[in-house]
């Protein structure tokens, strides 16, 4: 019973970190839309840190499973993996969008001169 509770706690921690990564990524994009680059960069850093923490948990789970099915795959585990992959994709796309926002701002500045 203790093992099950520990596993559930670990999976919930993965979901929390993944959610934090996604949320910080979206907040970074909102900051970039306002051309608040320092806030956008800080939020992207927070997103990276949260995704790294979630990925560390995922790696530990994979290592514990050893490819032998030692870790039970249930709906919450699938949900956690889904959250992590969505958060990582979101962060990657947001980084590209912020880059484009910066490029548009630079072009606008040069055309105004």
Secondary structure, DSSP 8 states (H G I E B T S, - for coil): -HHHHHHHHHHHHHHHHHHHHHHHHHHHHHHHHTT-HHHHHHHHHHHHHHHHHHHHHHHHHHHHHTTTT-S---HHHHHHHHHHHHHHHHHHHHHHHHHHHHHHHHHHHHHH-
